[in-house]
């Protein structure tokens, strides 16, 4: 085998480059703008992740996978200090209370208990809380997940898009009664201008650079709630002294 040229390793002092063109200028030029969510410009909405509703989810191979996605998204919000609103619908009846893990993760966040209005954005109490949060923080990007995707996620998403917000539905932290509902809701939101995302891809987009101070906290959801990746990480560290590529960070001895 011929000798390869030396690898080119980016300096660990590098940081992520900004776009050369602003999203507004890209749109003016007829291109699709990339106005991405960041920990500094986003809020997260967790709508109706209630045990009664979650028990009926049927568009995942297992409820364990679905639950892990929801918890992973919540832990990412916490790790990145993204402001959060949590809401429930008729928790006193068949929908049940909010997922206990969400209540634990967001123990300092009051749950907005809606008493009949299905679309959270049409509920005056929730609308005021959202508008107050956006106003006081100056944030403009809304990341939303809800059970089910066809109602608790898509209905407020469509309404918020109508009112000029930039909305990012996290489709694999929602859940649906069946695949038809998930597909119809996703198509409807996408056609209206929502930017559909998934939990762990969104996590990468928000983190942007694993060298940032939030990297350690963000690593937890990736290894614990995404076991496919967690096993890879554990397998690597179990055999760290037999690596094939030199570690430029000097963390592996």
C-alpha positions in Angstrom: 0.0 0.0 0.0 1.5 3.4 -1.0 2.3 5.9 1.7 -0.5 8.3 2.4 0.0 12.0 2.8 0.0 13.3 6.3 -3.5 14.0 7.8 -4.6 17.5 8.2 -5.9 18.1 11.7 -7.9 21.2 12.4 -6.6 23.3 15.3 -8.5 22.7 18.5 -8.5 26.5 18.9 -10.8 26.8 15.9 -14.5 27.8 16.3 -17.4 27.3 14.0 -17.5 29.8 11.1 -20.5 32.1 10.6 -22.3 32.1 7.3 -20.8 34.3 4.6 -24.3 35.6 3.7 -27.1 36.5 6.2 -30.3 34.5 5.9 -32.1 37.7 4.9 -29.7 38.3 2.1 -29.9 34.7 1.0 -33.7 35.0 0.8 -33.5 38.2 -1.1 -31.2 36.5 -3.6 -33.8 33.7 -4.2 -32.0 31.1 -2.1 -33.4 29.1 0.8 -32.1 30.8 4.0 -30.5 28.9 6.7 -31.7 30.6 9.9 -30.8 27.9 12.3 -31.9 27.4 15.9 -29.2 28.1 18.5 -29.1 28.0 22.3 -29.2 31.8 22.2 -32.2 32.4 19.8 -34.5 29.5 20.7 -37.2 28.5 23.2 -38.6 25.0 23.6 -42.2 23.9 24.0 -43.2 20.6 25.5 -46.9 20.1 24.8 -49.0 17.4 26.4 -46.3 14.8 27.1 -48.8 13.1 29.4 -48.7 9.5 30.4 -52.2 8.8 29.2 -51.6 10.2 25.8 -48.1 8.7 25.5 -49.5 5.2 26.2 -51.4 5.4 22.9 -48.4 6.2 20.7 -48.1 3.7 17.9 -45.7 5.1 15.3 -42.5 3.9 17.1 -41.2 0.3 17.3 -41.3 0.6 21.1 -42.5 3.2 23.6 -39.0 3.0 25.2 -37.4 4.5 22.1 -40.1 7.3 22.0 -39.7 8.1 25.7 -35.9 8.2 25.4 -36.3 10.8 22.6 -38.5 13.0 24.7 -36.2 12.8 27.7 -33.2 13.3 25.5 -34.7 16.5 24.1 -35.5 17.8 27.6 -32.0 17.1 28.8 -30.6 19.0 25.9 -32.7 22.1 26.7 -31.5 21.9 30.2 -27.8 21.5 29.2 -28.0 24.4 26.8 -30.1 26.7 29.2 -32.8 27.0 26.6 -36.0 28.5 28.1 -38.8 26.1 28.2 -42.6 26.1 28.5 -44.4 22.9 29.5 -48.2 22.4 29.1 -50.8 19.8 29.7 -54.3 19.3 28.6 -57.1 18.0 31.0 -54.5 16.2 33.1 -57.2 15.6 35.7 -58.9 13.1 33.4 -57.9 10.4 30.9 -54.9 12.3 29.5 -53.0 11.8 32.8 -50.2 13.9 34.3 -47.1 15.1 32.6 -44.3 12.6 32.2 -42.6 12.4 35.6 -39.1 12.7 34.1 -40.1 16.0 32.5 -41.4 17.3 35.8 -38.1 16.3 37.4 -35.9 17.8 34.7 -37.9 21.1 34.7 -38.6 21.2 38.4 -38.4 25.0 38.3 -40.8 25.4 35.4 -44.6 25.7 36.2 -46.8 23.5 34.1 -49.5 25.4 32.2 -52.6 23.3 32.8 -55.0 23.9 29.9 -58.6 23.0 30.7 -60.2 22.2 27.3 -58.6 24.3 24.5 -56.8 21.8 22.3 -54.4 24.1 20.4 -52.1 25.4 23.1 -51.4 28.6 21.0 -55.2 29.4 21.1 -55.2 29.1 24.9 -55.0 32.6 26.4 -52.9 31.6 29.4 -50.4 29.7 27.3 -50.3 32.4 24.5 -49.5 35.0 27.1 -46.7 32.9 28.7 -45.2 32.3 25.3 -45.4 36.0 24.2 -43.9 37.1 27.6 -41.1 34.5 27.3 -40.2 35.7 23.8 -40.5 39.3 24.7 -38.3 39.1 27.8 -35.6 36.9 26.2 -35.6 38.4 22.7 -35.7 34.9 21.2 -37.3 34.3 17.8 -37.0 30.5 17.1 -39.6 28.1 18.6 -38.7 24.4 19.0 -41.9 22.4 19.6 -42.8 18.8 20.4 -46.2 17.5 21.4 -48.4 14.4 21.8 -49.9 13.8 19.4 -48.1 15.2 16.4 -51.3 15.7 14.5 -52.9 17.8 17.1 -50.7 19.1 19.9 -47.7 19.7 17.7 -49.1 20.5 14.2 -52.0 22.7 15.2 -49.9 25.2 17.3 -47.2 25.0 14.7 -49.5 26.0 11.9 -51.0 28.8 14.0 -47.5 30.2 15.0 -46.4 30.1 11.4 -49.5 32.0 10.5 -48.4 34.7 13.0 -44.9 35.0 11.7 -42.9 32.8 14.0 -40.1 30.5 12.9 -41.0 27.0 14.1 -39.0 23.7 14.4 -41.2 20.7 15.2 -39.2 17.8 16.7 -41.0 15.0 14.9 -39.5 12.0 16.8 -40.3 13.6 20.2 -44.0 13.8 19.4 -45.8 10.5 18.8 -48.9 9.6 16.8 -51.8 7.2 17.0 -50.5 5.6 13.7 -48.1 6.2 10.8 -50.9 7.9 8.8 -51.2 10.6 11.4 -47.5 11.2 11.6 -47.1 11.4 7.8 -50.0 13.7 7.3 -49.0 16.0 10.1 -45.4 16.2 8.9 -46.5 16.9 5.3 -48.9 19.6 6.5 -46.3 21.4 8.7 -43.6 21.2 6.1 -45.8 22.5 3.4 -46.7 25.5 5.6 -43.1 26.4 6.2 -42.1 24.6 9.4 -38.6 23.1 9.5 -38.9 19.5 10.7 -36.1 18.2 12.8 -35.2 15.1 14.9 -33.9 15.0 18.4 -30.3 14.1 18.0 -29.8 15.9 14.7 -31.2 19.0 16.4 -28.8 18.4 19.3 -25.9 18.5 17.0 -27.2 21.7 15.3 -27.6 23.4 18.7 -24.3 22.3 20.1 -22.5 23.1 16.8 -19.0 22.5 18.3 -18.2 19.8 20.9 -15.4 22.0 22.2 -17.9 24.5 23.6 -18.4 24.4 27.4 -21.8 22.8 27.0 -20.2 19.8 25.3 -19.9 17.7 28.5 -23.5 18.2 29.5 -24.8 17.6 26.0 -22.8 14.4 25.8 -25.1 12.8 28.4 -28.3 12.6 26.3 -26.3 11.3 23.3 -24.8 8.5 25.3 -27.8 7.7 27.6 -30.9 8.4 25.6 -29.3 7.3 22.2 -27.9 3.9 23.1 -26.9 3.2 19.6 -24.3 5.9 20.0 -23.7 5.3 23.7 -22.6 1.7 23.0 -20.1 3.0 20.4 -18.7 5.5 22.9 -18.4 2.9 25.6 -16.8 0.4 23.2 -14.2 3.0 22.2 -13.3 4.0 25.7 -13.1 0.3 26.7 -10.4 0.0 24.1 -9.0 3.5 24.1 -5.3 2.5 24.3 -5.6 0.6 21.0 -6.7 3.5 18.9 -5.6 3.9 15.2 -5.8 7.7 15.0 -3.8 10.0 17.3 -6.0 12.2 19.7 -5.1 15.8 19.1 -6.8 16.8 22.3 -4.5 14.7 24.4 -7.5 13.2 26.5 -6.7 9.6 25.7 -3.5 8.4 27.4 
